[in-house]
Each structure stands twice: as structure tokens, then as C-alpha cells.
Amino acid sequence: QFYQKQDCVHLRATLNLTYATSAGLKFDGQTLVDYDLNRNTLNGQFYSPQDPTSLSLTMDIYIDRTSIEVFIDDGLYSYSMERKRAISTPQHPASKGFEFWGADINVSDIQLDSVESIWE
């Protein structure tokens, strides 16, 4: 519930793929990270970690009111995107929160902090 009261947050986590071939992270229903180990893609773009035998992905994600910045493996790969607000209807309630997905994954070293807006 902490993040729901914050406009700007920083999430750091390590995604360990033990047997999964794909895994990722959503925030309020919006896909932030979609990693496919078989195709070596991250959100549809080619990505290969420095250690090709590594089965882990470290994420630093900054979320503010309007944008999201993602840094993978200490900045080896980075991208930004618009933050989309989830639309909720009685028939389709909006997804809330962080959702890690993937078969048999382990998420470690999770840290969630509030950060100050650069505009204030």
C-alpha cells in the first residue's frame, strides 16, 4: 500500500529465472519489463546480459506522475515510457500494484523507496 500514496517511487529488484524462459513486471496493469530468455529480447528488443550464462536480471525503475524510466543490469540497457493510468470499470477493475510474472521465478533484493519530484 506504500506506493499507492506516493507520486514518485524507485523500485530495485533482481529477477532470477530458474526454469522460466520468460518473465517480467507490470505496474498497475502496464507492462514495464518483458524478458524472453529464449529469444534474447527485452520488451521486444534484442538484449543479452554481459554474462550470457546469467539467469538473473537486475532492475532499477523510477516511476513518477507521468513517466517511467527503467535501467537493466546497472544501466547496461535502459529505456523510458509514458506512465499510463489504469482505467477501472465495474466489469473490469483496474489492476493495482506491482506484479511479477513468470513460471518458477524468484524475486530478490527488493527495495521500494519514495523519491522527490524534480519539479518541486
N, C-alpha and C positions, 0 to 999 in steps of 0.2 A: 504494500500500500504506500510505501515511502515515495516512490517515483510518481505516483498519481498526483501528488500535491506539489510537484516540482516542475517548473518550465524547462529547466536545463539540467541534464544529468550526464554523467560519464560512467559507462559500463566497461569493465575489463574482465575478460573471461578467457579460459582456454577450453577449446572443444577437442576432446580426444575421441577419435574414431577407432574403436576396437575392431568391430566387424562390419560397421556401416560403410556403404560405398557413397552415400550422400547424407548430408546433414546441414543444418542451418539454424537461423534465428529469425523470429518475427517479433515485431513490437507493435502492439495494438492492431494486429492483423496485417501489417505491412512487412513484407519480406526485406530484411536487412542483409542477411548472409545466406547464400545458397551455394554450397560447396559440393561438387561432384568429383570424387576421388578417381573414378574410372576414366572420366573424360578430361581430367585436369582442368576443370573450369570453376570459376567463382563468379556467380551471377551471370553465367553465360559467356564469360571472357576467359581466355587461357590464363591459368595460374599454376605455377609449380613452386613449392617451397624450396628454400636453399638446400635443405636436406631431403632428397627425393624419397627417402625411406620413412620420413616422419609421418605419423598418423595424427598429428595434432595441429591445431590452428589457433593462434592467439589473436584475440580481437580487442581493440580499443575503439569504443564507439561513443561519439559525442552527439547528444540529441538536444536540440534547443527548440524554440517555438515553431520555427519554420524550416529548419534543415537538419540533416543527419550527415555526419562525417564518420567514415569507417576506415580504420587503419589495421591492416592484417600483418601479423608477424613482424611487429615493431616497425611498421611503415614500409615493408618490402612491397606491399600492394595497398593502394588507397583509392577511395572514391567518395563522392558526396551525392546526396539525393535530397529531393524535397520531402519534407515530413508531411504525410497525408493523414488527416484526421479521420478516424473511423466514423462511419455513418451508421447509426443504430436505428432499427425499426422494430416494432413489436414482433414481427415474424422473423427477423434476422438481427438478433442483438449483436452489437459490436464486440469484437474480441478485445480484451483489455490485458495489458501487461506484456511481459517478455515470455516468449515461448520457444524453447529449444526443441528441435525435432530431428529425428534420425533413429534408425534401428540400433539399439545397443550402444548408445553413446554415453560418454562420461563428461560432465562439465566440471571443471576445477578452477581454482583460483578466482572465484567470482568476487568482484568488488564493484559496488554501486555507490556513487557519490553525487551529491548536488554540486553544481558548478555555477559560478556567477555569469550573468549575461554580459557580453562585451558592449552592449548598448546602454548599460546603466552605469 
